[in-house]
Amino acid sequence: MNLRRRHFLQLAAAAAALPAATLARAQTYPARPVRIVVGYAPGGVTDIAARLIGEWLSTHLGQSFVIENRPGASSNIATGAVARASPDGYTLLLASTSNAFNAALYDKLEFNFIRDTAPVAGIAHDAFVLVANPSFGATTVPELIAYGKANPGKVNMASSGPGSASALYGELFKVMAGADLLTVHYRSVGPALPDLMSGRVDVMFTPVASIVGYAQSGKLRPLGVTTAQRVDALPDVPAIGEFVPGYEGTGWVGLVAPAKTPPEIIAILNKEVNTALADPTFKRRLAELGAQPSPGSPAAFGAFIAEFTERWGKVIRTAGIKGE
């Protein structure tokens, strides 16, 4: 285990053993509004998840949890701001898959995500879905693979940018399925979807929440989800792994705080997030996003992030992918 990963797990584990006196001192938290910083513009899955958990925490902890959108640089602007913030529990980051990817995508960052943040609580694992323009000839994953092999370089696959989950899940699919698809990068999902619906590009990996309405209206055709199991939001859509054994690309979101945030504050937040994740209404709202709750301790969340960062870092470095 490398030193950075060990450090991250030690931070997470610290919240597991809290003396009674320390917990008593934390009873005044939160005493003022708390910021949850999001590294993306309003409306995306990460932002929606932040607003869902922020609403719950505001209601149950008696203070406003205010969402602050600071988009840019694949969430690095927001992450850097939180890493430099005072470790007092009043500035949190809605962390996501991108934070793990960025550790390998960027050679020079002003922060180290694992060293400079402390895990608080996982919120959800979310699915991406491979979708196609309805006029595209392939209507299933096996048909797409066969078409890509028979027509190398002629299938245009949109992505939401180099190093994004959309791009990386697509690259993994190309390698594991042996399908020769031409990747066309966009700056985000927003400008890519109109081109996909108009037929300028053929297929795309995108968050389930971004296309549910388009799938229901027939404007897009979902072919397969990236998670190991089917998702409630698209129950009739198979998992890609049913046709490409071992294929899986699962996104995630959760809360982290600046490093050295008191463990007793982390424990309060973790307990309340886990309470939300057990609530039937909250779970249903996550399911509508194609997401499943991921409850657990700060230590478990930290271990997950460390393993995810290490695993995808190998994929990124092997493929020679760099962020913009």
VENDA-V834059 format. One record per backbone hydrogen bond with DSSP energy under -1.0 kcal/mol. NH is the residue of the N-H (numbers start at 1). CO is the residue of the C=O. E is the energy in kcal/mol with one decimal. If there is no record, write none. Layout:
nh: <NH;NH>
co: <CO;CO>
e: <E;E>
This chain:
nh: <6;7;8;9;10;11;12;13;14;15;16;23;24;25;27;29;34;35;36;37;38;44;48;49;50;51;52;53;54;55;56;57;58;59;60;61;66;68;70;76;77;79;80;81;82;83;84;88;92;93;94;95;95;97;99;101;102;104;105;106;116;118;120;121;123;124;125;126;127;129;130;131;132;133;136;144;145;146;147;148;149;150;151;153;154;157;158;159;164;168;169;170;171;172;173;174;175;176;177;178;181;182;184;186;193;196;197;198;200;201;202;203;204;206;208;210;211;212;215;216;217;219;220;221;223;224;225;226;237;240;242;243;244;247;249;251;253;254;255;256;257;259;261;266;267;268;269;270;271;272;273;274;275;276;277;279;283;284;285;286;287;288;289;290;291;292;294;301;302;303;304;305;306;307;308;309;310;311;312;313;314;315;316;317;318;319;321;323>
co: <2;3;4;5;6;7;8;9;10;12;13;19;20;21;24;26;64;90;66;92;68;41;44;45;46;47;48;49;50;51;52;53;54;55;56;57;34;36;38;73;72;75;76;77;78;79;80;86;35;256;37;93;254;252;96;97;98;101;101;102;112;257;255;255;253;253;292;251;290;206;224;204;221;202;133;140;141;142;143;144;145;146;147;180;151;182;203;184;161;164;165;166;167;168;169;170;171;172;173;174;179;155;157;159;189;192;193;194;195;195;156;156;131;129;127;207;208;208;211;212;213;214;214;132;130;130;238;128;234;225;239;240;240;244;226;126;124;95;121;93;118;116;258;262;263;264;265;266;267;268;269;270;271;272;273;276;279;280;281;282;283;284;286;287;286;125;123;297;298;299;300;301;302;303;304;305;306;307;308;309;310;311;312;313;314;315;316;105>
e: <-2.2;-2.5;-2.1;-2.3;-2.0;-2.1;-2.0;-2.4;-1.4;-1.0;-1.9;-2.0;-2.1;-1.7;-1.5;-1.9;-2.8;-2.4;-3.0;-3.2;-2.7;-1.0;-2.7;-2.6;-2.1;-2.2;-2.4;-2.4;-2.6;-2.3;-1.8;-2.7;-2.4;-1.9;-2.4;-2.3;-2.8;-2.5;-3.5;-1.9;-1.3;-2.2;-2.4;-1.8;-2.1;-2.6;-1.5;-2.1;-2.7;-2.8;-2.7;-1.4;-2.1;-1.1;-1.4;-2.0;-3.1;-1.7;-1.9;-2.1;-3.4;-3.2;-2.4;-1.7;-2.5;-1.7;-2.5;-1.4;-1.8;-2.9;-3.5;-2.9;-2.5;-2.3;-2.2;-2.1;-2.5;-2.4;-2.5;-2.8;-2.1;-2.1;-1.8;-1.6;-2.0;-3.4;-2.6;-1.9;-2.2;-2.8;-2.8;-1.3;-2.6;-2.4;-1.8;-2.4;-2.1;-2.7;-2.8;-1.2;-1.2;-3.1;-2.8;-1.9;-2.2;-2.0;-2.7;-1.8;-1.8;-1.3;-1.9;-1.9;-1.9;-2.0;-2.0;-1.2;-1.6;-1.1;-2.9;-2.4;-1.7;-1.8;-1.3;-2.9;-3.7;-1.2;-2.2;-2.7;-1.9;-2.9;-1.9;-2.2;-2.3;-2.3;-2.1;-2.5;-2.2;-2.0;-2.8;-2.0;-2.6;-1.9;-1.4;-1.9;-2.4;-1.6;-2.2;-2.8;-2.3;-1.9;-2.5;-2.4;-1.6;-2.0;-2.2;-1.4;-2.7;-2.2;-1.9;-1.9;-2.4;-1.7;-1.5;-1.7;-2.1;-2.8;-1.8;-2.3;-2.7;-2.4;-2.2;-2.4;-2.4;-2.4;-2.8;-2.9;-2.0;-2.6;-2.5;-1.6;-1.5;-1.3;-2.6;-2.6;-2.4;-2.0;-2.0;-1.8>
